[in-house]
Amino acid sequence: MTNFDPFAPGAIPSIRHLGDNELVDAARTIEKEYGRQLDAARLAIAAEVEHRSWRMLGSDSLAAKRGCRSGTELLERTTGAAVNTIRKRIRLGEKLRDRSNLVGEAWPAEFSVVATAMAEGKLSQDFAAAIVDELAPAAHRANPDHLRAAETALVESAATPTMTAGELRIQAVVWRAYIDPDGVAPDEEEALAKRGIRLGRVNGGLVPISGNLTPLVAGQLERLFNAYLTPRREPAFRPDGDAPAEAEPDELVIRDDRTPDQKRHDALGGILSAAARDPETPKLNGAAPTVLVTVSAEDLQNGTGAGWIDGIDAPLSIKTVRQLACTGDTQTVILDQNGAVIALGSPRRGFTPQQRKAIGARDGYYCAAPGCGTPGDWCEVHHVKPDAEGGPTEVDNGVLLCWHHHRTLGRSGWEIRINDGVPEFRPPSWMDPRREWIRVSRSKPRILPQLKRALKDTG
C-alpha cells in the first residue's frame, strides 16, 4: 500500500514521481478512503440544505436568509459546483436522508441500507446512484421486503473489488424487473411517449443530433453497427459455394484511423443510403427519397464555390457535390447566374439493381477498398471514370465502395481503375513509394506481396 497523503504539503506535484504500483494504490486509496467519505458528506449536506430551504418556510428558509431563491442556488454560489452536479446530489441525498412524519416521529431513510453503507465509506456516489436510480421507481409498488433484499444484495455486490458502477447498474436493472414485474409495462409506455430524434441547427459544418430511442430500436441500431464495424477477413461461405482461400498469417490490413464515433457515423450513412435504395421504402412525391443538391453552373464548371443540400443550411464543397452526383442517390440542380434552373440530373442515372448485383458478385459482396469489410448491400457504386467526364454507367465502370471510402477517395491519395474488368487500387505515395497497382480478388480485397514489402521498406 502507498503512503501517499493527498493533504500533505506538495503532495500533488509528487504524484509524477510515484512508481507504477504506488500510483495505482494511491488512486485506490484516495477514492475509497477519502473520496467515499467526501461523497457521503456532500450528499448529506446537499439534502439538508435543500430541506432547510423549503419554499413553504418563506423568509425563514435557509436560502431566503442568504438571499437565494433555492437551496440549489445557495449551494451553487457557496461551493462553485455546477447546477447539474448539485441537483444530482440533492436528489440522491434526499433518498438517503432520515425522515420524519407529520407528528415528528423519526422514519428511516427510503434506502437505509445504501445510506448506512455510504456513511461507513463502503459506497461511492456513483455506486449509490446506480442502486437508487434503478430501484426508486419500484419503491411504491414492490413488496418492501423484496425491495430491501434487492438493496442489500446490490450493496454486497458493490463490495466486490472489481465491480464498476456500470456493472452494478445492470444488476440493479435486473433486480428491479424481478421485484416489480408489473412496473415494466407502465415504464415502457412512459418511455415510449418520450421517444424521438431531433436534428439541430448547423454548427461548424455539422448538424447535431439528439433524442431518445426505445430499447428495441437502440438494439437494432447497435446490431447494425456491430455488423458494419466488426473487423472482417474472409467470409465463411461465398454465394457461389466456393470456399475462400486461406488468408496468409501476416496478411496486412490497412489501418483505419477513424474514431469509434466516426465509424458509427459512417455506418449510419451506409445504412441510410441502403434504405433509400430499398424498393420497400415509402415514396416521396412519387419517387424514392432523393437528396437534392443545388449548385450554380459557373461554380460546378470552375470547381469553386459551394453547393447546398435541400433543407440543410450548410454549404458543400464542389468536390463533395461531384462525389454525391457519382452515387446516384442524389439529384443535382444546376442554376444559371440568375438563379434559373438550367439542368436537373436524373436520379435514374445511378446503377440499376441488376448492375449492382453483377458488381457485387465481382467485388465479393463487400466494399472493394483494401482492408474494408463493409457489406456490399450497404455500399454505393462509384463511377471509376466520373459521369461528368463521360464515364458510362456500366458494370466495367463501377466499383463497390462504403460511405467512408467513397467520401474520402478524392483526398486520401488512393486511385482506382478497372483493368481487364477487375478493379485495381493504387495506394498513396506515403504508403507505397512505388505506387504499384493492387488487383482486387473476386472473393475479397487482398493486399499483394508487393505492397507488404513496400510498407516494410518504409518502416
C-alpha positions in Angstrom: 0.0 0.0 0.0 1.1 3.5 -0.7 1.8 6.1 2.0 0.6 8.9 -0.3 -1.3 11.6 1.6 -3.2 13.9 -0.7 -3.4 16.6 2.0 0.4 16.7 2.7 2.3 19.8 1.5 3.5 19.3 -2.1 1.5 16.1 -2.5 0.1 16.8 -5.9 3.4 17.6 -7.7 4.9 14.5 -6.1 2.4 12.2 -8.0 4.6 12.2 -11.1 7.4 10.6 -9.1 5.3 7.7 -7.8 6.1 4.2 -9.1 3.5 2.3 -11.1 2.3 0.2 -8.1 2.3 3.3 -5.8 0.3 5.2 -8.4 -2.4 2.6 -8.7 -2.5 2.1 -4.9 -2.8 5.9 -4.5 -5.8 6.0 -6.9 -7.5 3.2 -4.9 -6.7 4.8 -1.5 -7.9 8.3 -2.4 -11.1 7.0 -3.9 -12.0 4.5 -1.2 -10.6 6.1 1.9 -11.2 9.8 1.1 -13.5 10.1 -1.9 -16.3 7.9 -0.5 -16.4 9.9 2.8 -16.5 13.1 0.9 -19.3 11.8 -1.3 -21.3 10.9 1.8 -20.8 14.3 3.3 -21.6 16.1 0.1 -24.9 14.2 -0.3 -25.9 14.7 3.3 -25.1 18.4 3.2 -26.9 19.0 -0.1 -30.0 17.2 1.2 -30.0 19.1 4.5 -29.5 22.5 2.8 -32.4 21.7 0.4 -34.6 20.6 3.4 -33.9 23.8 5.3 -34.6 25.9 2.2 -38.1 24.5 1.6 -40.1 27.2 -0.1 -43.0 26.8 2.3 -40.8 28.2 5.1 -40.9 31.6 3.3 -38.5 34.1 4.7 -37.4 31.6 7.4 -35.9 29.3 4.8 -32.1 29.0 4.8 -31.9 30.0 1.1 -34.0 33.1 1.7 -31.9 34.1 4.6 -28.9 34.1 2.3 -30.6 36.0 -0.4 -31.0 33.0 -2.7 -34.1 31.6 -4.4 -33.5 27.9 -3.6 -31.1 25.6 -1.9 -29.7 24.7 -5.3 -28.7 28.3 -5.9 -27.3 28.6 -2.3 -25.1 25.6 -2.9 -24.0 26.7 -6.3 -22.9 30.1 -5.0 -21.3 28.6 -1.9 -19.4 25.7 -3.5 -18.9 26.7 -7.1 -20.2 23.3 -8.2 -22.3 23.1 -11.4 -26.1 23.2 -11.1 -26.5 19.7 -12.6 -24.0 18.3 -10.1 -25.8 19.9 -7.2 -29.2 18.7 -8.3 -27.9 15.1 -8.6 -26.5 15.4 -5.1 -29.8 16.7 -3.7 -31.9 14.1 -5.5 -29.8 11.2 -4.2 -29.2 12.7 -0.8 -32.9 13.1 -0.2 -33.3 9.3 -0.8 -30.6 8.6 1.9 -31.7 11.2 4.5 -33.6 10.1 7.6 -37.2 11.3 7.5 -40.0 12.2 10.0 -43.8 12.1 9.7 -46.2 14.9 10.4 -46.1 14.3 14.2 -42.4 14.3 14.4 -41.8 10.6 14.5 -38.4 9.5 13.0 -38.5 7.3 10.0 -35.5 5.6 8.4 -34.2 6.8 5.0 -36.0 5.4 2.0 -32.9 3.5 1.1 -31.5 2.9 4.6 -29.1 0.1 3.6 -27.4 2.3 1.0 -27.4 5.2 3.4 -25.6 3.1 6.1 -23.1 1.8 3.6 -22.3 5.3 2.4 -21.9 6.6 5.9 -19.4 3.7 6.6 -17.4 4.6 3.5 -18.4 1.4 1.6 -20.1 3.1 -1.4 -19.2 5.9 -3.7 -21.8 8.3 -5.0 -21.7 6.5 -8.4 -22.4 3.2 -6.7 -25.2 4.6 -4.6 -26.8 6.3 -7.7 -26.6 3.1 -9.6 -28.7 1.3 -6.9 -31.1 4.1 -6.0 -31.9 5.4 -9.5 -32.9 2.0 -10.7 -34.8 0.8 -7.6 -36.6 4.1 -6.7 -39.3 3.8 -9.4 -40.3 0.4 -7.9 -40.2 1.6 -4.3 -44.0 2.3 -4.1 -45.1 -0.9 -5.9 -42.7 -3.6 -4.9 -43.0 -5.7 -1.7 -40.9 -3.8 0.9 -39.1 -7.0 1.9 -38.2 -7.7 -1.7 -37.1 -4.1 -2.2 -34.8 -4.3 0.9 -33.5 -7.7 -0.2 -32.5 -6.2 -3.6 -30.9 -3.2 -1.9 -28.9 -5.4 0.4 -27.8 -7.7 -2.4 -26.6 -4.8 -4.5 -24.7 -3.2 -1.7 -22.9 -6.5 -1.2 -22.2 -6.7 -4.9 -20.7 -3.3 -4.8 -18.1 -4.6 -2.3 -16.6 -6.8 -5.0 -13.1 -5.4 -5.6 -13.5 -5.4 -9.4 -17.1 -4.1 -9.5 -17.8 -1.0 -11.6 -20.7 1.4 -11.3 -21.9 0.4 -14.8 -21.9 -3.3 -14.0 -23.7 -2.6 -10.7 -26.4 -0.6 -12.6 -27.0 -3.5 -14.9 -27.6 -5.7 -11.8 -30.0 -3.2 -10.4 -32.0 -3.2 -13.6 -32.4 -6.9 -13.4 -33.4 -6.7 -9.7 -36.0 -4.1 -10.5 -37.6 -6.2 -13.2 -37.7 -9.1 -10.8 -39.2 -7.4 -7.8 -41.6 -5.2 -9.8 -42.6 -7.1 -12.9 -45.9 -5.1 -13.2 -43.9 -1.9 -13.4 -42.2 -2.8 -16.7 -45.2 -2.2 -18.9 -46.1 1.3 -17.4 -42.4 2.3 -17.6 -42.3 1.2 -21.2 -45.4 3.2 -22.0 -43.9 6.3 -20.4 -40.6 5.8 -22.2 -42.5 5.3 -25.5 -44.1 8.7 -25.1 -40.6 10.2 -24.8 -39.1 8.6 -27.9 -37.9 10.9 -30.7 -35.0 12.2 -32.7 -34.1 15.8 -33.3 -31.8 17.4 -35.8 -30.4 20.7 -34.6 -29.1 23.7 -36.4 -25.9 23.6 -38.4 -22.9 24.4 -36.2 -19.4 24.4 -37.6 -20.4 22.5 -40.7 -22.1 19.7 -38.6 -25.7 19.0 -37.8 -26.2 17.9 -34.1 -28.5 15.0 -33.5 -30.1 14.2 -30.2 -33.1 12.4 -28.8 -34.2 9.1 -27.2 -34.5 5.6 -28.7 -36.7 2.8 -27.5 -34.6 -0.2 -26.3 -35.8 -2.2 -29.4 -34.7 0.5 -31.9 -31.5 1.1 -30.0 -30.8 -2.7 -30.0 -31.4 -2.9 -33.8 -29.1 0.0 -34.4 -26.5 -1.4 -32.2 -26.6 -4.7 -34.0 -26.3 -3.0 -37.3 -23.3 -1.0 -36.0 -21.8 -4.3 -34.8 -22.3 -6.0 -38.1 -20.9 -3.0 -40.0 -17.9 -2.3 -37.8 -16.8 -5.8 -36.8 -13.4 -6.4 -38.5 -13.8 -9.0 -41.3 -11.4 -11.2 -43.0 -12.7 -13.8 -45.5 -16.4 -14.6 -45.5 -17.1 -18.1 -44.2 -19.0 -19.0 -47.4 -19.5 -17.3 -50.7 -22.8 -17.2 -52.6 -21.3 -19.4 -55.3 -20.4 -22.1 -52.8 -16.6 -21.9 -53.4 -14.6 -21.9 -50.2 -12.4 -18.8 -49.9 -8.6 -19.1 -50.0 -7.0 -19.2 -46.6 -5.6 -15.8 -45.6 -1.9 -15.6 -45.1 -0.8 -15.3 -41.4 0.9 -12.0 -42.0 -1.8 -10.5 -44.3 -1.7 -6.8 -44.0 -4.8 -4.9 -43.1 -4.9 -1.2 -43.9 -5.0 0.8 -40.7 -8.3 2.7 -40.1 -7.7 5.9 -38.1 -11.3 6.7 -37.6 -12.6 7.0 -34.1 -15.4 4.7 -32.9 -17.9 7.6 -33.1 -16.7 8.4 -36.7 -17.2 4.8 -37.7 -20.7 4.7 -36.3 -21.5 7.9 -38.2 -20.2 6.4 -41.4 -22.1 3.2 -40.7 -25.3 5.1 -40.3 -24.6 6.9 -43.6 -24.3 3.5 -45.3 -27.5 2.3 -43.7 -29.4 5.3 -44.8 -28.1 5.0 -48.4 -29.2 1.4 -48.5 -32.6 2.2 -47.1 -33.1 4.9 -49.7 -32.4 2.4 -52.4 -34.7 -0.3 -51.0 -37.8 -0.6 -53.1 -39.9 -1.1 -50.0 -39.0 2.4 -48.7 -42.0 4.8 -48.9 -42.0 7.2 -51.8 -41.6 10.9 -51.5 -43.6 12.9 -54.1 -44.0 9.8 -56.1 -40.3 8.9 -56.2 -37.7 7.3 -53.9 -36.3 9.6 -51.3 -33.6 11.5 -53.1 -31.4 14.3 -51.8 -31.4 17.5 -53.9 -28.1 19.3 -54.2 -28.2 22.8 -55.7 -25.2 24.3 -57.4 -24.5 27.1 -59.9 -23.3 26.1 -63.3 -20.3 28.5 -63.0 -19.2 27.0 -59.7 -19.6 23.5 -61.0 -17.6 24.2 -64.1 -14.8 26.1 -62.4 -14.5 23.8 -59.4 -15.0 26.7 -56.9 -17.8 28.0 -54.7 -20.3 25.7 -52.9 -23.4 23.6 -53.3 -26.3 23.2 -51.0 -28.4 20.3 -49.8 -32.2 21.0 -49.8 -33.4 21.6 -46.2 -29.9 21.8 -44.6 -28.3 25.2 -44.1 -24.7 24.1 -44.6 -22.6 24.6 -47.7 -20.9 21.7 -49.5 -17.6 21.9 -51.4 -17.7 21.4 -55.1 -15.7 18.2 -54.6 -18.4 16.8 -52.3 -21.1 17.8 -54.8 -19.3 15.9 -57.5 -18.9 12.8 -55.2 -22.6 12.9 -54.4 -23.5 13.1 -58.0 -21.5 9.9 -58.5 -23.6 7.9 -56.1 -26.8 8.2 -58.0 -28.7 8.7 -54.7 -28.9 12.5 -55.3 -30.2 14.8 -57.9 -28.1 17.8 -58.9 -30.0 21.0 -59.6 -27.8 23.4 -61.7 -28.7 27.1 -61.8 -27.6 29.9 -64.1 -26.3 33.2 -62.8 -29.8 34.5 -62.4 -30.9 31.5 -60.3 -32.9 29.8 -63.0 -32.8 26.0 -63.3 -30.9 25.1 -66.5 -30.3 21.4 -65.7 -31.7 18.7 -63.4 -29.8 15.5 -63.0 -31.8 12.3 -63.3 -32.0 10.1 -60.2 -32.0 7.1 -62.5 -28.5 7.9 -63.7 -27.3 5.6 -61.0 -26.5 1.9 -61.4 -29.5 -0.3 -61.7 -30.2 -3.2 -59.2 -29.1 -5.7 -61.8 -25.8 -3.9 -62.4 -25.3 -3.7 -58.6 -25.7 -7.4 -58.4 -23.1 -8.0 -61.1 -20.6 -5.6 -59.5 -21.3 -7.2 -56.1 -20.5 -10.6 -57.4 -17.3 -9.4 -58.9 -16.2 -7.5 -55.8 -17.0 -10.3 -53.4 -20.2 -8.6 -51.9 -18.1 -6.3 -49.8 -16.5 -2.8 -50.2 -13.7 -3.2 -52.7 -11.3 -0.9 -50.8 -8.3 -2.9 -49.4 -8.9 -4.0 -45.8 -12.5 -2.9 -45.7 -15.3 -5.4 -44.8 -18.4 -3.3 -45.2 -21.3 -5.5 -46.6 -22.0 -4.8 -50.3 -25.7 -4.1 -49.7 -24.6 -1.0 -47.6 -22.2 0.2 -50.2 -22.5 2.7 -53.0 -21.4 2.1 -56.6 -18.6 4.5 -57.6 -18.1 5.6 -61.2 -14.4 4.9 -61.7 -14.5 7.4 -64.6 -16.8 10.2 -63.4 -20.1 10.6 -65.1 -19.3 14.3 -65.6 -16.3 13.2 -67.7 -18.3 10.9 -69.9 -17.9 7.8 -67.7 -20.6 5.3 -68.6 -23.0 3.8 -66.0 -21.9 0.3 -66.8 -20.5 -2.7 -64.8 -17.0 -2.2 -66.1 -17.0 1.4 -64.8 -18.4 0.7 -61.3 -16.9 -0.5 -58.0 -18.5 -1.0 -54.6 -17.3 1.5 -52.0 -18.6 2.1 -48.5 -19.8 5.5 -47.3 -16.4 6.3 -45.8 -14.2 5.2 -48.6 -16.4 6.8 -51.2 -16.3 10.2 -49.4 -12.6 10.2 -48.8 -11.5 8.9 -52.1 -10.6 12.3 -53.5 -8.4 13.3 -50.6 -7.0 10.0 -49.4 -4.5 9.6 -52.2 -5.9 6.3 -53.4 -6.7 5.8 -57.1 -9.0 3.3 -58.8 -9.0 1.9 -62.2 -10.7 -1.1 -64.0 -8.2 -3.3 -65.7 -9.4 -6.3 -67.7 -12.8 -5.9 -65.9 -11.3 -6.1 -62.4 -10.9 -3.1 -60.0 -7.3 -2.2 -59.1 -6.3 0.2 -56.4 -3.1 2.3 -56.3 -2.1 3.4 -52.7 -0.8 6.9 -51.9 2.9 7.5 -52.1 3.3 7.7 -48.3 2.2 4.1 -48.1 3.9 2.7 -51.2 6.6 5.0 -52.8 6.4 2.8 -55.9 2.6 3.2 -56.1 2.1 -0.2 -57.6 -1.5 -1.2 -58.6 -3.2 -3.7 -56.4 -5.7 -6.1 -58.0 -8.8 -6.8 -56.0 -9.6 -10.5 -55.9 -13.1 -11.7 -56.8 -13.8 -13.0 -53.2 -12.2 -10.4 -51.0 -9.9 -7.4 -51.4 -6.4 -8.6 -50.7 -3.1 -6.7 -50.3 -0.5 -8.0 -52.7 3.0 -9.0 -51.6 4.5 -6.0 -53.4 2.6 -3.7 -51.1 3.6 -5.6 -48.0 7.3 -5.3 -49.0 6.8 -1.6 -49.7 5.3 -1.0 -46.3 8.1 -2.9 -44.6 10.7 -0.9 -46.5 9.1 2.4 -45.3 9.1 1.1 -41.7 
